[in-house]
Amino acid sequence: MNINRKVKIILLISILLIAGVGAVWIFRSKIAGNNTKSNNNINENISAYQKINDSIKMQDEKICLSLKESDDKDKCLYQLSNKLSDEKYCDKITNAEMKAKCLDRKNFESIVADPKSESADCLKLSDPLWRQACLSKFFSNNFDAKKCEDFNGDIYDLCRTLVLKNLAYQEGKIELCQGLESDYQKDCENIVKNKPKDSDNDGLLDTDERSYGTDPFAPDTDKDGKKDGEEMFKLHTDPVEKD
């Protein structure tokens, strides 16, 4: 092997080694960059979560408005509105769907407080939880199944269920519970046998818990540290969705 050939081989090996080291360095740099970006995103999420909690505790709107992401601002303002029962914060929410949901609390209170309101007014509410709670308020005192014929689908089923439960309890006839969906039938039969009660002492009667989708035997259905009744009537938050 002549000297020139040896030199070429050494040069080729050196180039390959340098290229390999460079590739490893670039790969590690890319991984490190991705990890840094991921860690930054996690820290930002934690920071936003902490600020939202601080805003609720301190009842400070400015903390909400200081958040960078519009979604975080909206969530913060929504929770602040629920906490303080003040719809003025809803006006600053940019997401139309969340804004409507935020205003539903005030609309719900107006509907149930107005003696001239009708069950059809509940259909104006955009949030399914408030809509069902509103309808339940009207249907809970309804003993005429014919009034349910004004509705369709799930709303008709809800009306008919509550009417039959009311009649079964009033007349003490357990046979009126027959024909309801299995869970509602059991609930209806328990009402007749045991009379209405609050089994889990959460501020919601067992007769209402099924309508709200909460657990009649768990005071805090979504396990967020707040009783179901407190969330429904005081905080105006969703008792089946962790805050």
C-alpha positions in Angstrom: 0.0 0.0 0.0 1.6 3.3 -1.0 1.7 6.4 1.1 -0.9 8.3 -0.9 -3.4 5.5 -0.5 -2.8 5.4 3.3 -3.3 9.1 3.6 -6.6 8.9 1.7 -7.9 6.2 3.9 -6.9 8.1 7.1 -8.6 11.2 5.7 -11.8 9.2 4.9 -11.9 7.7 8.4 -11.4 11.1 9.9 -14.2 12.6 7.9 -16.5 9.8 8.8 -15.7 10.2 12.5 -16.3 13.9 12.4 -19.6 13.4 10.6 -20.6 10.8 13.1 -19.8 13.1 16.1 -21.6 15.9 14.4 -24.7 13.9 13.8 -24.8 12.7 17.5 -24.4 16.3 18.7 -27.2 17.5 16.4 -29.5 14.7 17.6 -28.8 15.4 21.3 -29.3 19.1 20.7 -32.7 18.4 19.1 -33.8 16.2 22.0 -32.6 18.7 24.5 -34.5 21.4 22.7 -37.7 19.4 22.6 -37.4 18.6 26.3 -36.8 22.2 27.1 -39.9 23.2 25.0 -42.0 20.5 26.7 -40.8 21.6 30.1 -41.7 25.2 29.3 -45.2 24.2 28.2 -45.7 22.2 31.4 -44.5 25.1 33.5 -46.8 27.5 31.6 -49.7 25.2 32.2 -48.9 25.0 35.9 -48.4 28.7 36.1 -51.8 29.4 34.4 -53.5 26.9 36.7 -52.0 28.6 39.8 -53.0 32.0 38.6 -56.6 30.9 38.1 -56.7 29.5 41.6 -55.1 32.7 42.9 -57.7 34.8 41.1 -60.6 32.8 42.7 -59.0 33.0 46.2 -58.2 36.7 46.0 -61.3 37.5 43.9 -59.1 39.5 41.6 -60.1 40.0 38.0 -56.7 41.5 37.1 -55.0 38.1 37.6 -57.3 36.6 35.0 -56.6 39.3 32.5 -52.8 38.9 33.0 -52.9 35.3 31.5 -51.4 35.0 28.1 -53.7 32.4 26.5 -57.2 33.5 25.7 -58.6 30.1 26.7 -57.0 30.5 30.2 -58.4 34.0 30.5 -61.9 32.7 29.7 -61.7 29.8 32.1 -60.5 32.1 34.8 -63.3 34.7 34.2 -65.9 31.9 34.1 -64.8 30.5 37.4 -64.6 33.9 39.0 -68.1 34.7 37.8 -69.4 31.5 39.3 -67.6 32.0 42.6 -68.9 35.6 43.0 -72.3 35.0 41.4 -71.6 38.1 39.3 -72.3 38.0 35.5 -70.2 41.1 34.8 -67.2 38.9 34.3 -69.0 36.9 31.6 -69.0 40.0 29.3 -65.2 39.8 29.1 -65.1 36.2 28.0 -64.1 35.9 24.3 -65.3 32.4 23.6 -68.9 32.6 22.5 -69.9 29.2 23.8 -68.3 29.7 27.2 -69.7 33.2 27.5 -73.3 31.9 26.9 -72.7 29.2 29.5 -71.5 31.8 31.9 -74.6 33.9 31.4 -76.8 30.9 31.8 -76.5 31.0 35.5 -78.0 34.5 35.7 -80.7 33.6 33.1 -81.5 30.4 35.1 -82.1 32.4 38.3 -84.2 35.0 36.4 -86.4 32.2 34.9 -87.0 30.3 38.1 -87.6 33.5 40.1 -90.2 34.9 37.7 -93.7 33.6 38.5 -94.7 34.3 34.9 -92.0 32.0 33.5 -92.9 28.8 31.7 -91.0 25.6 31.3 -90.4 26.5 27.6 -88.3 29.4 28.8 -85.7 26.9 30.0 -85.0 25.8 26.4 -83.4 29.2 25.9 -80.5 28.2 28.1 -77.5 26.9 26.2 -75.8 24.9 29.0 -77.5 21.4 29.2 -76.9 21.3 33.0 -78.7 24.6 33.6 -81.4 23.6 31.1 -82.1 20.4 32.9 -82.0 22.0 36.3 -84.4 24.6 35.1 -86.8 22.1 33.6 -86.7 20.0 36.7 -87.8 23.0 38.8 -91.0 23.2 36.7 -91.6 19.5 36.3 -91.0 18.8 39.9 -94.4 20.4 40.7 -96.2 18.9 37.6 -98.8 16.2 38.1 -100.2 16.3 34.6 -98.5 14.1 32.0 -100.3 15.9 29.2 -98.1 18.9 29.7 -95.1 16.8 28.7 -96.5 16.4 25.2 -95.3 20.0 24.4 -91.7 18.5 24.4 -89.8 15.9 22.5 -86.9 13.5 23.1 -85.0 13.7 26.3 -87.0 16.6 27.6 -90.2 14.7 27.2 -88.7 11.7 29.0 -87.5 13.9 31.8 -90.9 15.5 32.2 -92.8 12.2 32.1 -90.3 10.7 34.6 -90.8 13.5 37.1 -94.6 13.6 36.7 -94.8 9.8 37.3 -92.5 10.1 40.3 -94.7 13.0 41.7 -97.9 11.0 41.2 -96.3 7.8 42.6 -95.2 9.7 45.8 -98.5 11.6 46.1 -100.7 8.6 45.7 -98.4 6.0 47.2 -98.8 3.8 44.2 -95.5 2.0 43.3 -97.1 0.6 40.1 -96.9 4.2 38.6 -93.1 3.7 38.6 -93.4 0.8 36.0 -92.3 1.6 32.5 -89.6 4.1 33.5 -86.0 3.6 32.6 -84.5 1.0 35.0 -82.5 3.5 37.0 -85.4 6.0 37.3 -87.7 3.1 38.1 -85.6 2.1 41.0 -85.4 5.7 42.1 -89.2 6.1 41.8 -89.8 2.9 43.8 -87.4 4.1 46.5 -89.3 7.4 46.8 -92.6 5.6 47.3 -91.2 3.1 49.8 -88.9 5.5 51.8 -90.2 9.0 51.1 -87.8 11.7 49.9 -84.5 12.1 51.8 -81.0 13.3 51.3 -79.0 10.1 51.8 -75.6 11.7 51.4 -76.4 15.0 53.2 -75.1 17.1 50.3 -78.1 19.5 50.1 -79.8 17.7 47.2 -82.7 15.3 47.7 -82.3 11.8 46.4 -85.3 12.5 44.2 -83.4 15.3 42.4 -80.0 13.8 42.2 -80.9 11.5 39.3 -82.1 14.4 37.3 -78.9 16.4 37.9 -76.8 13.4 37.1 -75.2 13.3 40.6 -74.7 10.4 42.9 -77.4 10.3 45.6 -75.0 8.3 47.9 -71.9 10.5 47.3 -71.9 14.1 48.7 -69.2 15.2 46.3 -69.9 13.4 42.9 -66.9 14.9 41.0 -64.6 14.8 44.1 -63.5 18.4 43.8 -63.9 19.2 47.5 -67.3 20.8 47.2 -70.7 19.2 48.0 -73.1 18.7 45.2 -75.7 21.0 46.7 -73.2 23.7 47.3 -72.1 23.6 43.7 -75.7 23.7 42.3 -77.2 26.4 44.5 -74.3 28.5 45.9 -71.3 28.3 43.6 -73.3 27.6 40.5 -70.7 25.2 39.1 -71.1 21.7 37.6 -71.4 19.1 40.4 -70.4 16.3 37.9 -67.4 18.0 36.4 -64.3 18.6 38.6 -63.5 22.3 38.8 
